[in-house]
């Protein structure tokens, strides 16, 4: 694909793991990307791995309005368009029963996992997609599907993100498609506490007999952002190695 024809994505939380894998798949097919994350050095390393000229980086906190504005502005300046948005960034700083959680922690989880995704969508829509169209994918979780022991507020936030996906699909169509993916355990630093030291045991409960890899999620996201998915909107694609078929959410 010639550079002037390349489509452009913003991928949040993309210095490593699932976000970086998504960015890589998009670049491999000819897209250009803006990747965001908190650490400028990690982002620079990630951008270098994507190839010269394929990516720009904007460091900052995903739920910070000034950071969002800068990322959208710099993407338009660098590439002239924003065809895709991937709301990948997420946090889950706690594990265990929710009843005694500090409310500030609850607010932080909801702010980063839900409110920031909505804010990114607003900004990208106003800056480009309202006039030109586009596609959005939100990275949710199988914890959104039903109560998940130890992951209550995280699951609640991802359930809200799933609902937001459906609501935006209704409101923004036909010009903008909005979908989500809901992974089970993927082998990343973010999810390490769910499998580290017992990967074989956890994987044995999955019909696929393995945990997810970042590339498993990346391929699905790239599909949902492609023309081949032009009749898919408001859908949450479960990526779980069959785990939810046997009642496993983590």
N, C-alpha and C positions, 0 to 999 in steps of 0.2 A: 504494500500500500504506500503510495506516495505521501510524503509528510504533510502536504497541504490538504490531503483528504483524510488524514488520521483523525479518528474520534478521540475524545479526551475524557478522562475520569478523574474524580477526586476520590481517593481511598483513605479513610481515616484509620489511625492506629496501624500504620503499615510499615513500621521499621523492622518488623520480624513476624514470624508465625503466619497466621492465616492472612493477615492484611498484605504482607509482602508477597505471599504466594499468589494472591489475587492480582496484585499489581504486575507480577511477572507474567502471568497468563495473558493479561490484557496487552502488555508490551509485546509479547511473542506473536500476537495476532495483528500487531500494527498500530495499536492505540498508543496514546501518550497519557502520562499520569502525573498527578500531583499527590504525593504521599505525605501524610502528616503523622506526628507523634511528639512525645514530650522531649526527647533527647536529640539535639541537633547532630551530634557525632554519629549516633546510631542511624539516623536518617540519611546522613551523607554516605555511610557505608552501604546502606540499602540501595540508594540511588545509583551508586557506582556499579552494584551488581546487576542493575537493570539495563545498563548500557548507556553510552554517551548520548545525550540529547533526548533520551526517552522519558526522563522524569525530572520534576522539580520537587523541592522539599520545603515544607513550612513547619517549623517547630512551634509547639505550644500545647496548651491544654484544650482538649476537644470541646469542653463545655464553656470555654471562654469566648465571648462574643467578638472581641478584637481579633483573636486568632482565627476565628471562622471568616471574618471579613477579609483579613489579610490573605488567607488561603484562596478564597474565591477571586479576589482581585488579582492576585499574582498568577493564578491559573489562566484567567482571561488575558492578562498581559502577555504571558508566555506563549499560549496556544490559541487564543482567540475564540474559544468555545468551551462549554462544559456539557457533554452529552450524557455522562453517567456520574452517579454518586453511589458510593458504597459506604454505608454507615457501619463500620466494622468495630470501632473502638468500644470497649466495655470494661467494666471493673467488677470485682467480687472480692472485697477484702475480708469477708467473714464466712465462717462455716459453722453450722449448728442451729439450734432452735432460735426462732426469731423473736419470741415474746419479750425477751429482756434486752433486745438490741438498742443501742443508743440511737435516738432519732436523727441525730446529725449524720450517722453512718447511713441510715435508710435514705435520707435526703440526697446524700452524695451518690449513692448507687442509682437512684432514680434520675438524678440530674445528668449523670454521665451516660447512662444506658438508654434513657428515653428522651428526656428533654433536649439533650444535645443533638440527637438524631433528628428530632423535629426542627430544631433551629437550623441545622445544616440544610435540611430540605427546604425550609423557607428561603434561605439565602440563595441557594442554587436555583430554585424556581424563579425567584424574582430577578436574578441576574441573567438567566439564560433560558431555562426550560419553559417558562410560561409562553414565550414567543416561539421557541424553536423546537420544543419537545425534548424527550429524553427518557431515560430509564434509571430507576433507583432500586438498589437491593439493600435491605437491612439484615444484619447478621444477628439472628436471635439464638435460640437454643432449644433442645428438646425439653429443658426444664420449664419451658413455657407451656407445655402440653398438659401437665397435671402436677399436683404437688410433688416436690422433690425434696426428700429429707436432707437437711443440712444446707440447702440452697434456696431457702424460702424467698428472701427478698430479691435475690438474683433472678429466680424463676418468675416472680411477680413482675419484675421490670421487663423481662423478655416477653412475658405474656402481654404486657402493655404495648411493647414494640410490635408484636404480632398484630394486635388490634389496630395500632396506628398504621401499619402497612395496609390493612384492608380499608380503613377509612380514607387514607390518601389515594388509594387506587380508585375508589369511587369518585372522589372529589377532583382528582387531577386528570382523569381520563377524558378524551382518548389520547391527548398529546403526550402524556407522561405515564409510563407504566411503573408500578411499584410492587415489588415482590420481596420475599424474605427467604432466608435459609435457616434451618434449625438443626445445627450439628449436635451429635452426641459427643463423647469424649474424643478430642483431637489431640494428638501428641504435640503440645506446645508448652512453653514455659508457663503460660497463663493457667493451663489445666493440669499442671504437673502433680498437684496435691491429690488429684483424683485417681492417679494411676502409678505414680512413682514408687518403685520398689515392689510393685505387685501387678505389673502390666499383663503378664500372662494370665493371672487370675481374673482380672477385669475383662480381658479380651475373650476369655473362655465363655463368658456369659453372652457374648454377641453371636448371633447366627453366622456372621461373616468371619468370626474367629480372629478378628484384629481390630485395633482401635483406628480411628481416623488419622489421616495425614493432612497437613495443610492443603496439599494439592487436590484432595478429594473435595474440599469446600471450594477451592478456587475454580475448578472446572465447572461446578454447578453455578457459581456466581457469574462466570463468563458467559455461560449459556443463557442465563436469565437476562443478561445485558446485550444479547445478540439479536439479530433480526429473526433468527430461527424461533425465538420466543415471543414474537410480536403479538401473539394472541393469548399471552399469559399475563395476567395482572391480578393483584390481590391474593396471590398464592404463597403459602409457606411450604417450601420444599424441605422435607425431613431427610437429613443425611445422617444415618445412624447405624449402618451395618446391620440393620434388622433388630437393634436392641430394644426398641419400644414395642416390638411384637411380643417380646417375652417379659415385658414389664420393667425393663431397665431404663433409668433416666440418667445414670452416671456410672 
